[in-house]
Amino acid sequence: MIGYEPINERIISVRLNAKPRKITLLQVYAPTTTAPEAETENFYEQLSNTLRNVNKGDLTLVIGDFNAK
């Protein structure tokens, strides 16, 4: 593991040293469909910002629970 960054209580980014490319994992736990719209919008905006900051040469995996109810 190269490092990790807890983005907020719903997103964490982990960077792994792998070959032939480094891997960035984004583990997410999205708000449910019953959550306030502002909370859902904030979550997806933060996820989008996090993805923009991932190293472009990394293999990027977004995994987790996107919580449809």
mmCIF file of the N, C-alpha and C atoms, coordinates in Angstrom:
data_MODEL
# 
_entry.id   MODEL 
# 
loop_
_atom_site.group_PDB 
_atom_site.id 
_atom_site.type_symbol 
_atom_site.label_atom_id 
_atom_site.label_alt_id 
_atom_site.label_comp_id 
_atom_site.label_asym_id 
_atom_site.label_entity_id 
_atom_site.label_seq_id 
_atom_site.pdbx_PDB_ins_code 
_atom_site.Cartn_x 
_atom_site.Cartn_y 
_atom_site.Cartn_z 
_atom_site.occupancy 
_atom_site.B_iso_or_equiv 
_atom_site.pdbx_formal_charge 
_atom_site.auth_seq_id 
_atom_site.auth_comp_id 
_atom_site.auth_asym_id 
_atom_site.auth_atom_id 
_atom_site.pdbx_PDB_model_num 
ATOM 1   N N  . MET A 1 1  ? 0.842   -1.170 0.000   1.00 0.00 ? 1  MET A N  1 
ATOM 2   C CA . MET A 1 1  ? 0.000   0.000  0.000   1.00 0.00 ? 1  MET A CA 1 
ATOM 3   C C  . MET A 1 1  ? 0.891   1.237  0.000   1.00 0.00 ? 1  MET A C  1 
ATOM 4   N N  . ILE A 1 2  ? 0.596   2.128  -0.924  1.00 0.00 ? 2  ILE A N  1 
ATOM 5   C CA . ILE A 1 2  ? 1.330   3.391  -1.003  1.00 0.00 ? 2  ILE A CA 1 
ATOM 6   C C  . ILE A 1 2  ? 0.746   4.374  -0.002  1.00 0.00 ? 2  ILE A C  1 
ATOM 7   N N  . GLY A 1 3  ? -0.573  4.396  0.091   1.00 0.00 ? 3  GLY A N  1 
ATOM 8   C CA . GLY A 1 3  ? -1.217  5.308  1.033   1.00 0.00 ? 3  GLY A CA 1 
ATOM 9   C C  . GLY A 1 3  ? -2.720  5.253  0.915   1.00 0.00 ? 3  GLY A C  1 
ATOM 10  N N  . TYR A 1 4  ? -3.375  5.968  1.806   1.00 0.00 ? 4  TYR A N  1 
ATOM 11  C CA . TYR A 1 4  ? -4.830  6.048  1.771   1.00 0.00 ? 4  TYR A CA 1 
ATOM 12  C C  . TYR A 1 4  ? -5.260  7.431  2.214   1.00 0.00 ? 4  TYR A C  1 
ATOM 13  N N  . GLU A 1 5  ? -6.471  7.785  1.809   1.00 0.00 ? 5  GLU A N  1 
ATOM 14  C CA . GLU A 1 5  ? -7.023  9.085  2.191   1.00 0.00 ? 5  GLU A CA 1 
ATOM 15  C C  . GLU A 1 5  ? -8.516  8.931  2.459   1.00 0.00 ? 5  GLU A C  1 
ATOM 16  N N  . PRO A 1 6  ? -8.930  9.091  3.703   1.00 0.00 ? 6  PRO A N  1 
ATOM 17  C CA . PRO A 1 6  ? -10.368 9.106  3.955   1.00 0.00 ? 6  PRO A CA 1 
ATOM 18  C C  . PRO A 1 6  ? -10.931 10.444 3.469   1.00 0.00 ? 6  PRO A C  1 
ATOM 19  N N  . ILE A 1 7  ? -11.773 10.403 2.462   1.00 0.00 ? 7  ILE A N  1 
ATOM 20  C CA . ILE A 1 7  ? -12.325 11.622 1.870   1.00 0.00 ? 7  ILE A CA 1 
ATOM 21  C C  . ILE A 1 7  ? -13.418 12.187 2.782   1.00 0.00 ? 7  ILE A C  1 
ATOM 22  N N  . ASN A 1 8  ? -14.325 11.327 3.185   1.00 0.00 ? 8  ASN A N  1 
ATOM 23  C CA . ASN A 1 8  ? -15.383 11.677 4.141   1.00 0.00 ? 8  ASN A CA 1 
ATOM 24  C C  . ASN A 1 8  ? -15.893 10.375 4.743   1.00 0.00 ? 8  ASN A C  1 
ATOM 25  N N  . GLU A 1 9  ? -17.034 10.427 5.426   1.00 0.00 ? 9  GLU A N  1 
ATOM 26  C CA . GLU A 1 9  ? -17.533 9.209  6.074   1.00 0.00 ? 9  GLU A CA 1 
ATOM 27  C C  . GLU A 1 9  ? -18.079 8.192  5.076   1.00 0.00 ? 9  GLU A C  1 
ATOM 28  N N  . ARG A 1 10 ? -18.159 8.556  3.799   1.00 0.00 ? 10 ARG A N  1 
ATOM 29  C CA . ARG A 1 10 ? -18.701 7.657  2.785   1.00 0.00 ? 10 ARG A CA 1 
ATOM 30  C C  . ARG A 1 10 ? -17.705 7.245  1.696   1.00 0.00 ? 10 ARG A C  1 
ATOM 31  N N  . ILE A 1 11 ? -16.543 7.858  1.641   1.00 0.00 ? 11 ILE A N  1 
ATOM 32  C CA . ILE A 1 11 ? -15.569 7.571  0.576   1.00 0.00 ? 11 ILE A CA 1 
ATOM 33  C C  . ILE A 1 11 ? -14.168 7.478  1.164   1.00 0.00 ? 11 ILE A C  1 
ATOM 34  N N  . ILE A 1 12 ? -13.445 6.439  0.754   1.00 0.00 ? 12 ILE A N  1 
ATOM 35  C CA . ILE A 1 12 ? -12.025 6.342  1.093   1.00 0.00 ? 12 ILE A CA 1 
ATOM 36  C C  . ILE A 1 12 ? -11.269 5.945  -0.175  1.00 0.00 ? 12 ILE A C  1 
ATOM 37  N N  . SER A 1 13 ? -10.101 6.518  -0.349  1.00 0.00 ? 13 SER A N  1 
ATOM 38  C CA . SER A 1 13 ? -9.240  6.226  -1.488  1.00 0.00 ? 13 SER A CA 1 
ATOM 39  C C  . SER A 1 13 ? -7.994  5.501  -0.979  1.00 0.00 ? 13 SER A C  1 
ATOM 40  N N  . VAL A 1 14 ? -7.669  4.378  -1.629  1.00 0.00 ? 14 VAL A N  1 
ATOM 41  C CA . VAL A 1 14 ? -6.490  3.590  -1.266  1.00 0.00 ? 14 VAL A CA 1 
ATOM 42  C C  . VAL A 1 14 ? -5.649  3.414  -2.521  1.00 0.00 ? 14 VAL A C  1 
ATOM 43  N N  . ARG A 1 15 ? -4.363  3.697  -2.432  1.00 0.00 ? 15 ARG A N  1 
ATOM 44  C CA . ARG A 1 15 ? -3.464  3.540  -3.582  1.00 0.00 ? 15 ARG A CA 1 
ATOM 45  C C  . ARG A 1 15 ? -2.506  2.394  -3.303  1.00 0.00 ? 15 ARG A C  1 
ATOM 46  N N  . LEU A 1 16 ? -2.438  1.454  -4.250  1.00 0.00 ? 16 LEU A N  1 
ATOM 47  C CA . LEU A 1 16 ? -1.621  0.256  -4.103  1.00 0.00 ? 16 LEU A CA 1 
ATOM 48  C C  . LEU A 1 16 ? -0.510  0.229  -5.138  1.00 0.00 ? 16 LEU A C  1 
ATOM 49  N N  . ASN A 1 17 ? 0.655   -0.264 -4.729  1.00 0.00 ? 17 ASN A N  1 
ATOM 50  C CA . ASN A 1 17 ? 1.781   -0.414 -5.633  1.00 0.00 ? 17 ASN A CA 1 
ATOM 51  C C  . ASN A 1 17 ? 1.665   -1.779 -6.303  1.00 0.00 ? 17 ASN A C  1 
ATOM 52  N N  . ALA A 1 18 ? 1.317   -1.803 -7.572  1.00 0.00 ? 18 ALA A N  1 
ATOM 53  C CA . ALA A 1 18 ? 1.124   -3.046 -8.310  1.00 0.00 ? 18 ALA A CA 1 
ATOM 54  C C  . ALA A 1 18 ? 1.861   -2.951 -9.636  1.00 0.00 ? 18 ALA A C  1 
ATOM 55  N N  . LYS A 1 19 ? 1.990   -4.077 -10.303 1.00 0.00 ? 19 LYS A N  1 
ATOM 56  C CA . LYS A 1 19 ? 2.640   -4.096 -11.613 1.00 0.00 ? 19 LYS A CA 1 
ATOM 57  C C  . LYS A 1 19 ? 1.660   -4.656 -12.618 1.00 0.00 ? 19 LYS A C  1 
ATOM 58  N N  . PRO A 1 20 ? 1.566   -4.134 -13.784 1.00 0.00 ? 20 PRO A N  1 
ATOM 59  C CA . PRO A 1 20 ? 2.439   -3.128 -14.386 1.00 0.00 ? 20 PRO A CA 1 
ATOM 60  C C  . PRO A 1 20 ? 2.033   -1.688 -14.057 1.00 0.00 ? 20 PRO A C  1 
ATOM 61  N N  . ARG A 1 21 ? 0.866   -1.491 -13.384 1.00 0.00 ? 21 ARG A N  1 
ATOM 62  C CA . ARG A 1 21 ? 0.432   -0.128 -13.040 1.00 0.00 ? 21 ARG A CA 1 
ATOM 63  C C  . ARG A 1 21 ? 0.006   -0.083 -11.588 1.00 0.00 ? 21 ARG A C  1 
ATOM 64  N N  . LYS A 1 22 ? 0.062   1.084  -11.022 1.00 0.00 ? 22 LYS A N  1 
ATOM 65  C CA . LYS A 1 22 ? -0.461  1.280  -9.671  1.00 0.00 ? 22 LYS A CA 1 
ATOM 66  C C  . LYS A 1 22 ? -1.986  1.225  -9.725  1.00 0.00 ? 22 LYS A C  1 
ATOM 67  N N  . ILE A 1 23 ? -2.600  0.894  -8.595  1.00 0.00 ? 23 ILE A N  1 
ATOM 68  C CA . ILE A 1 23 ? -4.051  0.766  -8.517  1.00 0.00 ? 23 ILE A CA 1 
ATOM 69  C C  . ILE A 1 23 ? -4.585  1.739  -7.480  1.00 0.00 ? 23 ILE A C  1 
ATOM 70  N N  . THR A 1 24 ? -5.639  2.459  -7.848  1.00 0.00 ? 24 THR A N  1 
ATOM 71  C CA . THR A 1 24 ? -6.364  3.286  -6.887  1.00 0.00 ? 24 THR A CA 1 
ATOM 72  C C  . THR A 1 24 ? -7.742  2.679  -6.708  1.00 0.00 ? 24 THR A C  1 
ATOM 73  N N  . LEU A 1 25 ? -8.062  2.351  -5.457  1.00 0.00 ? 25 LEU A N  1 
ATOM 74  C CA . LEU A 1 25 ? -9.378  1.823  -5.101  1.00 0.00 ? 25 LEU A CA 1 
ATOM 75  C C  . LEU A 1 25 ? -10.169 2.921  -4.405  1.00 0.00 ? 25 LEU A C  1 
ATOM 76  N N  . LEU A 1 26 ? -11.383 3.126  -4.840  1.00 0.00 ? 26 LEU A N  1 
ATOM 77  C CA . LEU A 1 26 ? -12.291 4.030  -4.142  1.00 0.00 ? 26 LEU A CA 1 
ATOM 78  C C  . LEU A 1 26 ? -13.401 3.172  -3.561  1.00 0.00 ? 26 LEU A C  1 
ATOM 79  N N  . GLN A 1 27 ? -13.442 3.078  -2.253  1.00 0.00 ? 27 GLN A N  1 
ATOM 80  C CA . GLN A 1 27 ? -14.489 2.333  -1.560  1.00 0.00 ? 27 GLN A CA 1 
ATOM 81  C C  . GLN A 1 27 ? -15.560 3.344  -1.161  1.00 0.00 ? 27 GLN A C  1 
ATOM 82  N N  . VAL A 1 28 ? -16.797 3.094  -1.597  1.00 0.00 ? 28 VAL A N  1 
ATOM 83  C CA . VAL A 1 28 ? -17.862 4.064  -1.364  1.00 0.00 ? 28 VAL A CA 1 
ATOM 84  C C  . VAL A 1 28 ? -19.065 3.412  -0.687  1.00 0.00 ? 28 VAL A C  1 
ATOM 85  N N  . TYR A 1 29 ? -19.816 4.239  -0.001  1.00 0.00 ? 29 TYR A N  1 
ATOM 86  C CA . TYR A 1 29 ? -21.089 3.846  0.602   1.00 0.00 ? 29 TYR A CA 1 
ATOM 87  C C  . TYR A 1 29 ? -22.049 5.007  0.357   1.00 0.00 ? 29 TYR A C  1 
ATOM 88  N N  . ALA A 1 30 ? -22.849 4.882  -0.702  1.00 0.00 ? 30 ALA A N  1 
ATOM 89  C CA . ALA A 1 30 ? -23.725 5.971  -1.127  1.00 0.00 ? 30 ALA A CA 1 
ATOM 90  C C  . ALA A 1 30 ? -24.944 6.095  -0.216  1.00 0.00 ? 30 ALA A C  1 
ATOM 91  N N  . PRO A 1 31 ? -25.518 7.290  -0.150  1.00 0.00 ? 31 PRO A N  1 
ATOM 92  C CA . PRO A 1 31 ? -26.766 7.464  0.594   1.00 0.00 ? 31 PRO A CA 1 
ATOM 93  C C  . PRO A 1 31 ? -27.890 6.653  -0.062  1.00 0.00 ? 31 PRO A C  1 
ATOM 94  N N  . THR A 1 32 ? -28.855 6.231  0.717   1.00 0.00 ? 32 THR A N  1 
ATOM 95  C CA . THR A 1 32 ? -29.993 5.487  0.173   1.00 0.00 ? 32 THR A CA 1 
ATOM 96  C C  . THR A 1 32 ? -30.919 6.430  -0.591  1.00 0.00 ? 32 THR A C  1 
ATOM 97  N N  . THR A 1 33 ? -31.852 5.839  -1.298  1.00 0.00 ? 33 THR A N  1 
ATOM 98  C CA . THR A 1 33 ? -32.800 6.646  -2.068  1.00 0.00 ? 33 THR A CA 1 
ATOM 99  C C  . THR A 1 33 ? -33.733 7.453  -1.167  1.00 0.00 ? 33 THR A C  1 
ATOM 100 N N  . THR A 1 34 ? -33.780 7.119  0.118   1.00 0.00 ? 34 THR A N  1 
ATOM 101 C CA . THR A 1 34 ? -34.616 7.887  1.051   1.00 0.00 ? 34 THR A CA 1 
ATOM 102 C C  . THR A 1 34 ? -33.875 9.070  1.680   1.00 0.00 ? 34 THR A C  1 
ATOM 103 N N  . ALA A 1 35 ? -32.577 9.199  1.387   1.00 0.00 ? 35 ALA A N  1 
ATOM 104 C CA . ALA A 1 35 ? -31.781 10.305 1.935   1.00 0.00 ? 35 ALA A CA 1 
ATOM 105 C C  . ALA A 1 35 ? -32.197 11.620 1.268   1.00 0.00 ? 35 ALA A C  1 
ATOM 106 N N  . PRO A 1 36 ? -31.979 12.739 1.956   1.00 0.00 ? 36 PRO A N  1 
ATOM 107 C CA . PRO A 1 36 ? -32.282 14.038 1.347   1.00 0.00 ? 36 PRO A CA 1 
ATOM 108 C C  . PRO A 1 36 ? -31.487 14.225 0.045   1.00 0.00 ? 36 PRO A C  1 
ATOM 109 N N  . GLU A 1 37 ? -32.111 14.878 -0.908  1.00 0.00 ? 37 GLU A N  1 
ATOM 110 C CA . GLU A 1 37 ? -31.483 15.087 -2.219  1.00 0.00 ? 37 GLU A CA 1 
ATOM 111 C C  . GLU A 1 37 ? -30.140 15.806 -2.103  1.00 0.00 ? 37 GLU A C  1 
ATOM 112 N N  . ALA A 1 38 ? -30.039 16.755 -1.202  1.00 0.00 ? 38 ALA A N  1 
ATOM 113 C CA . ALA A 1 38 ? -28.780 17.503 -1.026  1.00 0.00 ? 38 ALA A CA 1 
ATOM 114 C C  . ALA A 1 38 ? -27.649 16.567 -0.594  1.00 0.00 ? 38 ALA A C  1 
ATOM 115 N N  . GLU A 1 39 ? -27.948 15.604 0.274   1.00 0.00 ? 39 GLU A N  1 
ATOM 116 C CA . GLU A 1 39 ? -26.934 14.652 0.723   1.00 0.00 ? 39 GLU A CA 1 
ATOM 117 C C  . GLU A 1 39 ? -26.456 13.781 -0.439  1.00 0.00 ? 39 GLU A C  1 
ATOM 118 N N  . THR A 1 40 ? -27.386 13.336 -1.260  1.00 0.00 ? 40 THR A N  1 
ATOM 119 C CA . THR A 1 40 ? -27.036 12.516 -2.422  1.00 0.00 ? 40 THR A CA 1 
ATOM 120 C C  . THR A 1 40 ? -26.210 13.313 -3.420  1.00 0.00 ? 40 THR A C  1 
ATOM 121 N N  . GLU A 1 41 ? -26.619 14.546 -3.703  1.00 0.00 ? 41 GLU A N  1 
ATOM 122 C CA . GLU A 1 41 ? -25.867 15.395 -4.627  1.00 0.00 ? 41 GLU A CA 1 
ATOM 123 C C  . GLU A 1 41 ? -24.468 15.661 -4.102  1.00 0.00 ? 41 GLU A C  1 
ATOM 124 N N  . ASN A 1 42 ? -24.339 15.915 -2.809  1.00 0.00 ? 42 ASN A N  1 
ATOM 125 C CA . ASN A 1 42 ? -23.031 16.155 -2.204  1.00 0.00 ? 42 ASN A CA 1 
ATOM 126 C C  . ASN A 1 42 ? -22.140 14.925 -2.337  1.00 0.00 ? 42 ASN A C  1 
ATOM 127 N N  . PHE A 1 43 ? -22.710 13.746 -2.110  1.00 0.00 ? 43 PHE A N  1 
ATOM 128 C CA . PHE A 1 43 ? -21.947 12.509 -2.235  1.00 0.00 ? 43 PHE A CA 1 
ATOM 129 C C  . PHE A 1 43 ? -21.387 12.356 -3.656  1.00 0.00 ? 43 PHE A C  1 
ATOM 130 N N  . TYR A 1 44 ? -22.241 12.493 -4.662  1.00 0.00 ? 44 TYR A N  1 
ATOM 131 C CA . TYR A 1 44 ? -21.788 12.300 -6.041  1.00 0.00 ? 44 TYR A CA 1 
ATOM 132 C C  . TYR A 1 44 ? -20.832 13.401 -6.493  1.00 0.00 ? 44 TYR A C  1 
ATOM 133 N N  . GLU A 1 45 ? -20.997 14.600 -5.997  1.00 0.00 ? 45 GLU A N  1 
ATOM 134 C CA . GLU A 1 45 ? -20.055 15.676 -6.309  1.00 0.00 ? 45 GLU A CA 1 
ATOM 135 C C  . GLU A 1 45 ? -18.679 15.364 -5.703  1.00 0.00 ? 45 GLU A C  1 
ATOM 136 N N  . GLN A 1 46 ? -18.660 14.891 -4.467  1.00 0.00 ? 46 GLN A N  1 
ATOM 137 C CA . GLN A 1 46 ? -17.397 14.537 -3.815  1.00 0.00 ? 46 GLN A CA 1 
ATOM 138 C C  . GLN A 1 46 ? -16.741 13.351 -4.520  1.00 0.00 ? 46 GLN A C  1 
ATOM 139 N N  . LEU A 1 47 ? -17.537 12.367 -4.934  1.00 0.00 ? 47 LEU A N  1 
ATOM 140 C CA . LEU A 1 47 ? -17.004 11.227 -5.676  1.00 0.00 ? 47 LEU A CA 1 
ATOM 141 C C  . LEU A 1 47 ? -16.396 11.688 -7.001  1.00 0.00 ? 47 LEU A C  1 
ATOM 142 N N  . SER A 1 48 ? -17.082 12.566 -7.697  1.00 0.00 ? 48 SER A N  1 
ATOM 143 C CA . SER A 1 48 ? -16.576 13.108 -8.961  1.00 0.00 ? 48 SER A CA 1 
ATOM 144 C C  . SER A 1 48 ? -15.263 13.864 -8.754  1.00 0.00 ? 48 SER A C  1 
ATOM 145 N N  . ASN A 1 49 ? -15.192 14.691 -7.725  1.00 0.00 ? 49 ASN A N  1 
ATOM 146 C CA . ASN A 1 49 ? -13.963 15.433 -7.421  1.00 0.00 ? 49 ASN A CA 1 
ATOM 147 C C  . ASN A 1 49 ? -12.821 14.473 -7.099  1.00 0.00 ? 49 ASN A C  1 
ATOM 148 N N  . THR A 1 50 ? -13.121 13.428 -6.352  1.00 0.00 ? 50 THR A N  1 
ATOM 149 C CA . THR A 1 50 ? -12.095 12.439 -5.993  1.00 0.00 ? 50 THR A CA 1 
ATOM 150 C C  . THR A 1 50 ? -11.583 11.737 -7.236  1.00 0.00 ? 50 THR A C  1 
ATOM 151 N N  . LEU A 1 51 ? -12.481 11.362 -8.135  1.00 0.00 ? 51 LEU A N  1 
ATOM 152 C CA . LEU A 1 51 ? -12.058 10.697 -9.377  1.00 0.00 ? 51 LEU A CA 1 
ATOM 153 C C  . LEU A 1 51 ? -11.188 11.604 -10.241 1.00 0.00 ? 51 LEU A C  1 
ATOM 154 N N  . ARG A 1 52 ? -11.499 12.888 -10.270 1.00 0.00 ? 52 ARG A N  1 
ATOM 155 C CA . ARG A 1 52 ? -10.673 13.827 -11.053 1.00 0.00 ? 52 ARG A CA 1 
ATOM 156 C C  . ARG A 1 52 ? -9.248  13.924 -10.511 1.00 0.00 ? 52 ARG A C  1 
ATOM 157 N N  . ASN A 1 53 ? -9.068  13.666 -9.214  1.00 0.00 ? 53 ASN A N  1 
ATOM 158 C CA . ASN A 1 53 ? -7.749  13.784 -8.599  1.00 0.00 ? 53 ASN A CA 1 
ATOM 159 C C  . ASN A 1 53 ? -6.933  12.499 -8.614  1.00 0.00 ? 53 ASN A C  1 
ATOM 160 N N  . VAL A 1 54 ? -7.506  11.415 -9.140  1.00 0.00 ? 54 VAL A N  1 
ATOM 161 C CA . VAL A 1 54 ? -6.775  10.151 -9.217  1.00 0.00 ? 54 VAL A CA 1 
ATOM 162 C C  . VAL A 1 54 ? -5.700  10.269 -10.294 1.00 0.00 ? 54 VAL A C  1 
ATOM 163 N N  . ASN A 1 55 ? -4.535  9.700  -10.010 1.00 0.00 ? 55 ASN A N  1 
ATOM 164 C CA . ASN A 1 55 ? -3.454  9.687  -10.984 1.00 0.00 ? 55 ASN A CA 1 
ATOM 165 C C  . ASN A 1 55 ? -3.937  9.036  -12.272 1.00 0.00 ? 55 ASN A C  1 
ATOM 166 N N  . LYS A 1 56 ? -3.761  9.702  -13.395 1.00 0.00 ? 56 LYS A N  1 
ATOM 167 C CA . LYS A 1 56 ? -4.290  9.228  -14.678 1.00 0.00 ? 56 LYS A CA 1 
ATOM 168 C C  . LYS A 1 56 ? -3.660  7.919  -15.133 1.00 0.00 ? 56 LYS A C  1 
ATOM 169 N N  . GLY A 1 57 ? -2.477  7.574  -14.661 1.00 0.00 ? 57 GLY A N  1 
ATOM 170 C CA . GLY A 1 57 ? -1.825  6.333  -15.036 1.00 0.00 ? 57 GLY A CA 1 
ATOM 171 C C  . GLY A 1 57 ? -2.256  5.133  -14.218 1.00 0.00 ? 57 GLY A C  1 
ATOM 172 N N  . ASP A 1 58 ? -3.026  5.367  -13.161 1.00 0.00 ? 58 ASP A N  1 
ATOM 173 C CA . ASP A 1 58 ? -3.460  4.285  -12.279 1.00 0.00 ? 58 ASP A CA 1 
ATOM 174 C C  . ASP A 1 58 ? -4.654  3.534  -12.863 1.00 0.00 ? 58 ASP A C  1 
ATOM 175 N N  . LEU A 1 59 ? -4.729  2.256  -12.559 1.00 0.00 ? 59 LEU A N  1 
ATOM 176 C CA . LEU A 1 59 ? -5.949  1.497  -12.772 1.00 0.00 ? 59 LEU A CA 1 
ATOM 177 C C  . LEU A 1 59 ? -6.878  1.915  -11.641 1.00 0.00 ? 59 LEU A C  1 
ATOM 178 N N  . THR A 1 60 ? -8.069  2.390  -11.967 1.00 0.00 ? 60 THR A N  1 
ATOM 179 C CA . THR A 1 60 ? -8.979  2.917  -10.953 1.00 0.00 ? 60 THR A CA 1 
ATOM 180 C C  . THR A 1 60 ? -10.200 2.023  -10.833 1.00 0.00 ? 60 THR A C  1 
ATOM 181 N N  . LEU A 1 61 ? -10.492 1.608  -9.604  1.00 0.00 ? 61 LEU A N  1 
ATOM 182 C CA . LEU A 1 61 ? -11.665 0.778  -9.328  1.00 0.00 ? 61 LEU A CA 1 
ATOM 183 C C  . LEU A 1 61 ? -12.539 1.484  -8.312  1.00 0.00 ? 61 LEU A C  1 
ATOM 184 N N  . VAL A 1 62 ? -13.805 1.632  -8.644  1.00 0.00 ? 62 VAL A N  1 
ATOM 185 C CA . VAL A 1 62 ? -14.782 2.200  -7.711  1.00 0.00 ? 62 VAL A CA 1 
ATOM 186 C C  . VAL A 1 62 ? -15.651 1.032  -7.259  1.00 0.00 ? 62 VAL A C  1 
ATOM 187 N N  . ILE A 1 63 ? -15.575 0.733  -5.979  1.00 0.00 ? 63 ILE A N  1 
ATOM 188 C CA . ILE A 1 63 ? -16.305 -0.415 -5.437  1.00 0.00 ? 63 ILE A CA 1 
ATOM 189 C C  . ILE A 1 63 ? -17.090 0.030  -4.210  1.00 0.00 ? 63 ILE A C  1 
ATOM 190 N N  . GLY A 1 64 ? -18.109 -0.722 -3.890  1.00 0.00 ? 64 GLY A N  1 
ATOM 191 C CA . GLY A 1 64 ? -18.853 -0.407 -2.687  1.00 0.00 ? 64 GLY A CA 1 
ATOM 192 C C  . GLY A 1 64 ? -20.336 -0.642 -2.833  1.00 0.00 ? 64 GLY A C  1 
ATOM 193 N N  . ASP A 1 65 ? -21.095 0.082  -2.051  1.00 0.00 ? 65 ASP A N  1 
ATOM 194 C CA . ASP A 1 65 ? -22.534 -0.076 -1.986  1.00 0.00 ? 65 ASP A CA 1 
ATOM 195 C C  . ASP A 1 65 ? -23.171 1.217  -2.436  1.00 0.00 ? 65 ASP A C  1 
ATOM 196 N N  . PHE A 1 66 ? -23.852 1.163  -3.584  1.00 0.00 ? 66 PHE A N  1 
ATOM 197 C CA . PHE A 1 66 ? -24.509 2.363  -4.103  1.00 0.00 ? 66 PHE A CA 1 
ATOM 198 C C  . PHE A 1 66 ? -25.965 2.458  -3.647  1.00 0.00 ? 66 PHE A C  1 
ATOM 199 N N  . ASN A 1 67 ? -26.379 1.567  -2.765  1.00 0.00 ? 67 ASN A N  1 
ATOM 200 C CA . ASN A 1 67 ? -27.580 1.665  -1.925  1.00 0.00 ? 67 ASN A CA 1 
ATOM 201 C C  . ASN A 1 67 ? -28.924 2.008  -2.570  1.00 0.00 ? 67 ASN A C  1 
ATOM 202 N N  . ALA A 1 68 ? -29.302 1.350  -3.618  1.00 0.00 ? 68 ALA A N  1 
ATOM 203 C CA . ALA A 1 68 ? -30.665 1.542  -4.108  1.00 0.00 ? 68 ALA A CA 1 
ATOM 204 C C  . ALA A 1 68 ? -31.618 0.823  -3.157  1.00 0.00 ? 68 ALA A C  1 
ATOM 205 N N  . LYS A 1 69 ? -32.725 1.437  -2.851  1.00 0.00 ? 69 LYS A N  1 
ATOM 206 C CA . LYS A 1 69 ? -33.729 0.798  -1.979  1.00 0.00 ? 69 LYS A CA 1 
ATOM 207 C C  . LYS A 1 69 ? -35.001 0.614  -2.752  1.00 0.00 ? 69 LYS A C  1 
# 
